Amino acid sequence: MDARIRPEATREHRYYKRVSLWRRTRYRGLLLAVGILLPLAAHDHAQDGQTVPPAAPPPVTPAPVSPTPPVSPAAPAKPTPPTAPPKAAPAYTIEWKRALDSRDLSAKVVVTSTVVVTAGNVSVMRAYARANGDELWASDHDAWRGLTAGEGLIFGVTKGAIEARDETTGAVRWTTSVTDALPHIVVERGWLLVADGGVLTAYRATDGSVVWRIDLGTPVTTTPAVGAVVVLIGLSSQEMAAVDLKAGTLLWKAPLSGVAEHVSLSDQRFFVALNGGMACAYDLPRGTRRWCYDFHIPLVGAPLIEGKTITIALFDNTIRRLDAGNGAVRRQDKIGARPATAPIATKLGTLVPLTDAELGMFAADFKALPRVPTANPLVTQALEDVSVMADASAIATIAVAPGGRQTLALYKQTPPPPAPVTPPATAPAKSDGTASGTPPGSPATSPETAAPASTTAPPATAP
């Protein structure tokens, strides 16, 4: 056979030559069995692992439900307004009031620590108890033109005389004659100073004895201003006169920029309200002018000296604060009514009595405090006269209403509100110092302070 001829197709592979016939038959049977059994096993396994769902319950018909109306959004809560602070009470309240019997529109009033006294041209002098307003005594005549008080006495200016009456009984203690229809009088530290025409007389207030008298040569225009050792008095000659308080001798006369109407003095200066609306400051030792401010508006009363400032009241319903050193206006405030008197310093602030019978009050920074109402706020009233205690603890007013009805009222200071109660603090342990707990080396008691020398008082006997 040609070696290049291929073997026949029926020839077996050499691998199968090594396998016997019975082995080939066994392998083929095994493969056939696996091919038959494998699908059956997979089918049985699938049937065993299948989850059968339970039978569905019968359908339940739900009860009809009413439609729920839409809920409207809640209205926003209104903000709570802040609580207003309590309204401050006026500095003074009415302690008592009473109607006056007479319709004397010239009636004057003065208040002391024990009585309130009224008097007028056509009304007698009457004294009322300060505590409750009960009438205590009355004078035997009228025609009173002026009224002041001091040293336990009531001084009334009548036609041609000055009467000094005991304030508790009304008994006349002493009298002295005057020529002027309306002299200027003031009681200060035991002195009674009377400017009668051009004559200035110093009396001992308790008994009326004359201490000294000086003729100034021209009519007096102001109430005497009493200092520690000097008396200042304005003259119609546009001058200021300074008189030694103890000896009654003239110290000097100084020219003014006008006729003086009111004067007040401090340790080194005096301040004058001049006619026509001018305020001026002068040095006290010689009367040298320092400054003047012309408001062109009449001043009400004397300037009030408050440290480095002075306060003045004007007829245009304002009060002004000026620098005492140079006269510059530091502040101006409207007060809603015309001032009736000069401003008055009190522990509660600056007091300004008003012509509408109210009392204006201002704090140290001149912020307006609540006004003190009239004795009868429902009736229109006008202030006829006012008197303020030296310590401003009490104020007496006479107010007149339409028809001439008059009301006498006494005002007292409003007590301060009670302080909040706080628990007592634990006392600190004592130090190593004294038995009272003061630091080591501290004195057991504070050193005594020497009392200031008293100002000049009238001598015990007349010279």
C-alpha positions in Angstrom: 0.0 0.0 0.0 1.1 3.4 -0.8 2.3 5.1 2.3 0.9 8.4 1.1 -2.7 7.1 1.2 -4.7 8.3 4.3 -6.2 5.8 6.6 -9.8 5.0 6.3 -12.3 7.0 8.1 -13.6 4.1 10.0 -10.4 3.5 11.8 -10.7 4.1 15.5 -8.7 6.6 17.5 -5.8 5.1 19.3 -7.4 6.1 22.6 -10.4 4.0 22.1 -8.1 1.1 21.1 -7.2 0.8 24.7 -10.8 0.7 26.0 -12.6 -2.5 25.9 -16.1 -2.9 24.5 -17.8 -3.6 27.7 -16.3 -0.5 29.4 -17.5 1.7 26.5 -21.0 0.3 26.8 -21.0 0.9 30.6 -19.9 4.5 30.2 -22.5 5.2 27.6 -25.2 3.8 29.8 -24.1 5.8 32.8 -24.2 9.0 30.8 -27.6 8.1 29.5 -29.0 7.6 33.0 -27.5 10.9 34.3 -29.1 12.7 31.3 -32.5 11.2 32.2 -32.4 11.6 36.0 -31.0 15.1 36.3 -34.0 17.0 34.9 -36.4 14.9 37.1 -34.4 15.7 40.2 -34.4 19.4 39.4 -38.1 19.3 38.8 -38.9 17.5 42.1 -36.7 20.0 44.0 -38.5 22.9 42.5 -41.9 21.6 43.5 -40.8 20.9 47.1 -39.5 24.5 47.6 -42.4 26.6 46.2 -44.5 28.6 48.7 -48.3 28.4 48.2 -50.2 31.6 49.2 -53.2 31.2 51.5 -56.7 31.7 50.3 -57.8 35.4 50.2 -60.4 36.4 52.8 -63.8 37.6 51.6 -63.9 41.3 50.8 -65.1 43.6 53.6 -67.1 46.6 52.6 -65.8 49.7 54.6 -68.3 51.9 56.4 -68.9 55.3 54.7 -66.7 58.0 56.2 -67.8 61.6 56.1 -65.3 63.9 54.4 -63.1 65.8 56.9 -63.3 69.6 56.4 -60.0 71.2 55.8 -58.4 72.6 58.9 -57.8 76.3 58.7 -54.5 77.5 60.0 -54.7 78.9 63.6 -54.6 82.7 63.8 -51.2 83.9 65.1 -51.3 84.8 68.8 -51.3 88.6 69.5 -48.1 89.7 71.1 -48.4 90.6 74.7 -47.7 94.4 75.1 -44.9 95.2 77.5 -45.9 96.1 81.0 -45.7 99.8 81.4 -43.6 101.0 84.4 -45.6 102.3 87.3 -46.4 106.0 87.0 -44.4 108.1 89.2 -46.3 109.9 92.0 -46.0 113.7 92.3 -43.5 115.0 94.7 -46.2 116.6 96.9 -49.7 115.6 98.0 -52.5 117.6 99.6 -52.6 117.1 103.3 -55.7 119.2 103.8 -57.7 122.0 102.2 -60.5 124.3 103.2 -62.5 127.1 101.7 -61.7 130.6 102.8 -64.6 132.7 104.1 -63.5 135.9 102.5 -63.2 136.6 98.8 -60.2 138.8 99.4 -58.1 138.7 96.2 -55.2 140.4 98.0 -54.9 137.5 100.6 -51.4 136.4 101.5 -50.3 133.1 103.1 -47.3 131.9 105.1 -46.5 128.5 106.5 -44.4 127.5 109.5 -43.7 124.3 111.3 -46.9 124.6 113.4 -49.4 126.9 111.6 -50.6 128.2 108.3 -51.6 131.9 108.4 -53.6 134.0 105.9 -54.2 137.8 105.8 -55.4 140.4 103.3 -56.6 143.9 102.8 -60.2 143.1 103.6 -59.6 140.0 105.6 -58.3 139.5 109.2 -55.2 137.5 110.0 -56.2 133.8 110.7 -54.1 131.0 111.8 -54.8 127.3 111.1 -53.2 124.3 112.6 -50.7 122.8 110.2 -51.6 119.3 111.2 -55.3 119.4 110.3 -56.3 122.9 109.2 -58.4 123.7 112.2 -58.7 127.4 112.9 -56.6 128.5 116.0 -56.9 132.3 116.2 -57.8 135.5 114.3 -56.6 139.1 114.6 -58.9 142.0 115.6 -58.4 144.0 112.4 -57.8 143.7 108.7 -55.8 145.9 106.2 -52.8 143.6 106.0 -50.4 144.3 103.1 -47.6 141.9 103.7 -46.8 138.7 105.6 -43.8 136.7 106.6 -42.7 134.5 109.5 -39.7 133.4 111.5 -38.4 132.9 115.0 -41.8 131.6 116.2 -43.5 134.8 115.1 -45.8 136.0 112.3 -44.9 139.5 111.0 -47.7 141.3 109.4 -47.4 144.6 107.6 -50.4 146.8 108.2 -51.0 150.5 107.5 -48.1 152.4 109.1 -46.8 149.5 111.2 -45.3 146.1 111.4 -46.8 143.7 114.0 -45.1 140.7 115.4 -47.6 138.1 116.7 -47.0 134.8 118.5 -47.7 132.1 115.9 -49.5 129.7 118.3 -51.7 132.3 120.2 -51.9 135.4 118.0 -50.8 137.6 120.8 -48.9 140.8 119.7 -45.3 140.6 120.9 -44.1 144.0 119.6 -44.8 146.6 116.9 -42.8 149.2 115.0 -43.8 152.0 112.7 -43.1 152.3 108.9 -43.7 155.1 106.4 -43.7 153.1 103.2 -47.1 151.6 102.1 -45.3 148.3 101.2 -41.8 148.0 102.8 -39.5 145.1 101.9 -39.0 142.8 104.8 -37.1 139.6 105.4 -36.4 137.4 108.5 -33.1 135.6 108.5 -31.1 134.0 111.4 -32.7 136.1 114.1 -32.6 139.3 112.1 -35.6 141.2 110.8 -34.5 143.6 108.0 -36.9 146.2 106.9 -36.3 148.5 103.9 -38.6 151.4 104.4 -38.2 154.0 101.6 -34.5 154.6 101.5 -33.8 153.5 105.0 -32.6 150.0 105.9 -33.2 149.0 109.6 -32.1 145.8 111.3 -34.2 144.6 114.2 -33.7 141.7 116.6 -36.6 139.6 115.5 -37.6 138.2 118.9 -38.2 141.5 120.7 -38.1 144.3 118.0 -35.1 146.2 119.4 -33.2 148.2 116.8 -29.7 146.9 116.1 -28.7 149.5 113.5 -30.3 151.8 110.9 -28.8 153.3 107.7 -30.1 155.8 105.2 -29.1 154.8 101.7 -30.2 158.1 100.2 -32.5 156.6 97.5 -35.5 154.3 97.5 -34.9 150.6 97.9 -36.1 148.4 95.0 -35.4 144.8 96.3 -35.9 142.6 99.3 -32.6 142.6 101.3 -30.4 139.6 100.5 -28.7 138.4 103.6 -25.3 136.8 103.4 -22.9 135.5 106.1 -21.5 139.0 106.9 -23.1 141.4 104.4 -26.6 142.6 103.3 -27.2 143.5 99.6 -29.9 145.9 98.6 -30.9 147.3 95.2 -31.5 151.0 94.8 -33.7 153.0 92.4 -30.5 154.9 91.3 -29.4 151.7 89.4 -26.9 150.8 92.1 -26.3 148.0 94.5 -25.4 148.8 98.1 -23.5 146.4 100.4 -24.0 146.9 104.1 -22.0 145.2 106.9 -24.5 142.9 108.7 -23.0 143.3 112.1 -22.2 147.0 112.2 -24.7 148.4 109.7 -22.1 150.5 107.9 -22.0 151.0 104.1 -19.3 148.9 102.5 -19.7 150.0 98.9 -22.1 151.1 96.2 -21.7 149.7 92.7 -23.4 150.8 89.4 -25.8 148.3 87.7 -26.9 147.9 84.1 -30.5 148.7 85.2 -32.8 148.9 88.2 -32.5 145.8 90.3 -35.8 143.9 91.0 -34.4 140.8 92.7 -31.0 139.7 94.0 -29.4 136.5 95.3 -25.8 136.0 96.5 -23.2 133.3 97.0 -19.9 133.4 98.8 -18.1 135.3 96.1 -20.7 136.6 93.7 -24.2 138.0 93.5 -26.8 137.7 90.7 -29.3 140.3 89.9 -32.6 140.3 87.9 -32.8 143.8 86.3 -35.9 145.5 84.9 -36.4 144.8 81.2 -35.4 141.2 81.4 -31.6 141.2 82.0 -29.7 138.9 84.3 -26.2 140.0 85.5 -23.4 138.6 87.7 -21.1 140.7 89.9 -18.2 140.0 92.2 -19.2 140.3 95.8 -16.1 142.1 97.3 -16.5 145.3 95.2 -19.5 144.8 92.9 -17.4 144.5 89.7 -19.6 143.3 86.8 -18.6 139.9 85.3 -21.3 139.3 82.7 -24.9 140.2 81.7 -27.4 138.4 79.6 -30.3 140.3 78.1 -33.4 138.1 77.6 -35.7 141.0 76.8 -38.2 139.1 78.9 -39.0 140.0 82.5 -37.6 137.6 85.1 -39.8 136.1 87.8 -38.0 136.3 91.2 -34.3 136.1 92.0 -31.9 133.7 90.3 -31.5 130.4 92.0 -27.9 129.6 92.7 -27.1 125.8 92.2 -23.4 125.3 92.4 -21.8 126.3 89.1 -25.1 127.2 87.5 -28.0 129.5 88.1 -31.6 128.9 87.3 -34.0 131.7 86.4 -37.7 131.8 85.6 -39.1 134.0 82.8 -42.5 135.4 81.9 -42.5 133.5 78.6 -43.3 130.2 80.5 -39.7 129.0 80.4 -36.9 128.3 82.8 -33.3 128.7 81.8 -30.1 127.4 83.2 -27.0 129.6 82.9 -23.3 129.0 83.6 -22.6 131.0 86.7 -19.1 131.7 85.5 -19.7 133.2 82.1 -23.5 133.5 81.7 -23.8 131.1 78.8 -27.3 129.5 78.5 -26.9 125.8 79.2 -30.5 124.7 79.0 -34.0 126.0 78.2 -37.2 124.3 79.1 -40.8 125.1 78.5 -43.0 124.6 81.6 -46.5 125.1 80.1 -47.6 127.9 82.4 -46.1 131.1 83.8 -44.0 130.8 86.9 -45.5 132.5 89.9 -42.2 132.8 91.9 -38.5 132.2 91.5 -37.4 128.6 91.3 -36.9 126.9 94.7 -34.3 124.2 95.5 -35.7 121.1 97.3 -34.4 117.7 98.1 -36.8 116.3 95.5 -35.7 118.6 92.7 -36.3 122.2 91.6 -39.7 123.5 92.5 -41.5 126.1 90.4 -44.9 127.3 91.6 -47.1 128.1 88.5 -49.8 130.7 88.1 -52.4 128.0 87.2 -52.0 126.8 90.9 -50.0 123.7 89.9 -46.6 123.0 91.2 -43.9 122.3 88.6 -41.1 119.9 89.5 -37.8 119.3 87.7 -35.1 116.7 88.5 -31.4 117.5 88.8 -30.9 117.0 85.0 -34.0 119.3 84.6 -36.1 116.4 83.3 -39.7 117.4 84.0 -41.2 115.4 86.9 -45.0 114.8 87.4 -46.8 118.1 88.2 -48.5 118.5 91.5 -52.2 119.1 90.7 -54.3 121.9 92.1 -56.4 121.5 95.2 -59.4 121.0 92.9 -58.2 119.8 89.5 -61.8 119.8 88.0 -62.1 123.6 88.4 -59.9 126.2 86.6 -57.9 128.0 89.2 -55.3 130.7 89.5 -52.6 131.0 92.1 -53.1 133.9 94.4 -50.2 133.4 96.8 -47.8 130.6 97.8 -45.4 130.0 100.8 -42.7 127.4 101.0 -41.0 126.2 104.1 -37.3 126.8 104.3 -36.7 123.1 104.0 -39.4 122.7 101.4 -41.2 120.1 103.6 -44.5 121.9 103.2 -46.1 124.3 100.8 -49.2 126.4 101.4 -51.2 127.9 98.5 -54.2 130.1 98.0 -56.0 129.4 94.7 -59.0 131.4 93.4 -61.6 129.9 91.0 -64.1 131.7 88.8 -66.5 133.7 90.9 -63.9 134.5 93.5 -64.1 131.2 95.4 -60.8 130.7 97.3 -59.2 127.5 98.5 -56.4 127.2 101.1 -54.4 124.0 100.7 -51.4 122.6 102.5 -49.1 120.2 100.6 -46.6 117.8 102.1 -43.8 115.8 100.6 -44.9 112.4 99.2 -43.2 109.7 101.2 -40.8 107.6 99.1 -42.1 104.0 98.1 -41.0 101.3 100.5 -37.7 99.7 99.7 -37.9 96.0 98.7 -37.3 93.5 101.5 -34.1 91.6 101.1 -32.9 88.7 103.2 -30.3 89.6 105.8 -26.8 89.0 104.6 -24.5 86.7 106.6 -22.2 88.7 108.8 -18.6 88.4 107.6 -16.1 86.9 109.9 -14.2 89.4 112.0 -10.7 90.3 111.0 -7.6 90.2 113.1 -8.1 93.8 114.0 -10.2 95.3 116.8 -13.1 93.5 118.5 -15.6 95.4 116.2 -14.0 93.9 113.1 -12.2 97.1 111.9 -8.9 96.6 110.1 -5.7 96.5 112.1 -4.5 100.0 112.9 -7.9 101.6 112.4 -9.2 103.9 115.2 -12.0 102.6 117.3 -14.1 105.6 116.4 -14.0 108.1 113.6 -12.3 111.4 114.3 -14.6 114.3 115.2 -15.3 116.9 112.6 -15.2 120.5 113.7 -18.6 122.2 113.3 -18.5 125.2 110.9 -18.6 128.6 112.4 -22.0 130.1 112.6 -22.9 133.2 110.7 -23.5 136.5 112.2 -26.5 136.8 114.5 -28.0 139.9 116.1 -26.3 140.9 119.4 -28.0 140.0 122.6 -28.6 143.7 123.4 -29.1 146.8 121.3 -26.0 148.9 120.9 
